[in-house]
């Protein structure tokens, strides 16, 4: 059983170009994310899947400099890119994360992985977490079928819609957040400069992101309600955190 974390990242973004390499506490956002998710106890290793376009060369350079593995693939057909990365690394399950979520929670990653394995699910999504903290777990079997059968452009660009729209052929289950963590009023994904400012404040006040978890994040946001309001007007909700963010038009994937 090989479980591979795949972080999809590109420099292009319709709202915030280059955000995946924006600096947080002197370090690229994407590197912070990798350091944080590597605390997972259930994922064998993480790789970054970016495109083969020259504009994404800086991502590759930064990652190689920091010792991380990179897979390059199609810039727009992200389903093709993720599937081929999963096949290349012989994954049985894939943990899919987007690079604009530097606070993705490793504990919920592990819970989702365990749920997928114990329930033999094709797909597990997180429900109720602040936007930007969850992840998706997908079986390679389901990913391969989606790769072969999905035809609509948004299904190819956003990876998991085909699976979520066909629950009659896929086993789709959800992991519910703990009561304290069910804070959909808090937005911690990075789509706009205001979002980056919120996350910067968290890093500046709490220190190295590898040493604190979701309890500490929620407590900090409650102690600084002005941060909740800083990007509240940007809030875009989906059924279950990042897994249906294909409803947005961002192109940093």
Secondary structure as GFF3:
##gff-version 3
##sequence-region A 1 253
A	DSSP	beta_strand	3	8	.	.	.	ID=ss1
A	DSSP	three_ten_helix	19	21	.	.	.	ID=ss2
A	DSSP	beta_strand	23	24	.	.	.	ID=ss3
A	DSSP	beta_strand	27	28	.	.	.	ID=ss4
A	DSSP	alpha_helix	29	37	.	.	.	ID=ss5
A	DSSP	beta_strand	45	51	.	.	.	ID=ss6
A	DSSP	three_ten_helix	54	56	.	.	.	ID=ss7
A	DSSP	alpha_helix	57	65	.	.	.	ID=ss8
A	DSSP	beta_strand	69	73	.	.	.	ID=ss9
A	DSSP	alpha_helix	78	88	.	.	.	ID=ss10
A	DSSP	beta_strand	93	98	.	.	.	ID=ss11
A	DSSP	alpha_helix	106	118	.	.	.	ID=ss12
A	DSSP	beta_strand	123	127	.	.	.	ID=ss13
A	DSSP	beta_strand	136	139	.	.	.	ID=ss14
A	DSSP	alpha_helix	140	149	.	.	.	ID=ss15
A	DSSP	alpha_helix	153	157	.	.	.	ID=ss16
A	DSSP	alpha_helix	161	164	.	.	.	ID=ss17
A	DSSP	beta_strand	172	176	.	.	.	ID=ss18
A	DSSP	three_ten_helix	179	181	.	.	.	ID=ss19
A	DSSP	alpha_helix	193	206	.	.	.	ID=ss20
A	DSSP	three_ten_helix	209	211	.	.	.	ID=ss21
A	DSSP	alpha_helix	214	223	.	.	.	ID=ss22
A	DSSP	alpha_helix	225	230	.	.	.	ID=ss23
A	DSSP	three_ten_helix	232	234	.	.	.	ID=ss24
A	DSSP	three_ten_helix	241	247	.	.	.	ID=ss25
###
